[in-house]
Every structure is written in structure tokens, then in C-alpha cells.
Amino acid sequence: MSSIEYSVDVTVPVRVAYNQWTQFETFPEFMEGVESVKQLTDTRNAWLAEIAGVKREFETEITEQHPDERIAWRSVDRPHQAGVVTFHRLDDTTTRVTLQMEYDPEGFVETAGDWLQLVRMRVQGDMRRFKEYIEARGDETGAWRGDVPYPHSTDTPQTPGDQQTPGGRQMQGSPQMPGNPQMPGNPHDPGIPPTPGTPHVPGNPGDRPPPGTGFPRSPEPGL
């Protein structure tokens, strides 16, 4: 089992940093190697990613999620991968975002030391790009404020108060802007959980598009 941990301090409120991370379909904007992420349900995502010239498709599920605190996930199938991203308020305008991942490498190539180093570099790069992405925007592209207790059951995640949006993740703020690059400057390996969240703009809530539709994406500006 290999593990990786990396943190970045972003100059946005904790709510903004967390909300953006819940917008999984925007991950390709700042995550290297991640070609697409499709929201299947509130707790499951389908990924298409590439590393070392090899494309892989895999699914991840959210195992625990608490607004402004943490999002934990794991792979549905092998290779095993799991991760958690946590959000720590440093002050009103600064948040520390920490990503921790672990996975079982598959095959000789993936057990090699240079492979692990490549993964670490991708994670670090993705995190730095997430910092650039959210700081350049200043606010989130949307948000889902639902809560997923641990261990995750098949029950529908509950959203505090009137924030629950039946049938999808709640959107807040302005629609997604054509983006910058995606998260932790490291290309995502399908075998590695992607690095698997603005001030709130009142009066402009909306629903996340149906799973699989994604967000409009602009050319180039990233478990």
C-alpha cells in the first residue's frame, strides 16, 4: 500500500474551497491526466483518466462528506484506492486544503519507485493548480451542501435545512466560468483517486445538471 499527502493554503474562505471541491465534473480543469468525471449519483462518479500513455476508466464512491470539513472516497473496483480531502479554516479568507491518498499499485511497473514519484508529482501539481484555479475565480462554480455519514449507507444523503436539492447537487453562485487548469499538478491516474468541494452569491441558486452532463468547459486555462 502506497500513500501520499500534500497541502496547499488557498486565499478563499473555507466555504468557497469546499464548495468548489464538490463540483467533481470540473476536475479536468485543474487535474492533469483526468479527461472527464461524470456524476452518476450524489455519491458515485465515473472517471476517465490517463497516465503514462494508458487510459483507464473507473468509478469512485463518496464514503463520508461533511460540509466545510471533509470529503472521503474509495474506488468501487480494483485497483484499490482511497482518499480524503480536508478543509481547515486558517482565517476568514484563508483555507488549508489537505489531500491524503492511498492505493495498491497494480503490476510491476506501478510498484516501481519512479511510478510512485510520478504520482506524487501529479498530486502536488494538481493541488497547486486547484489553488490557482479557485483563487483566480474568487468564488465557486457551484456547491453541494449535503452530508454523507460514515460509514456510507445506501440511504439518500441529507442536506441541512432547506439546502437540499432533490435529484442533484445544489448549485450556488454564478455558472461555471471557462476554467483554468485542474487540481494537484499531477495527472490523474485512473488507479489513483483524483486529487477522488466565493463568497456565496445570494439569490442565484440552481441545480447541478443531471449526472453525466457536466459543465461547459473552455479551452485550457488540475485519491
Summary of the structure (lengths in Angstrom):
residues: 223
radius of gyration: 16.0
end to end distance: 12.7
largest distance: 53.6
contacts: 817
relative contact order: 0.28
helix: 21%
strand: 33%
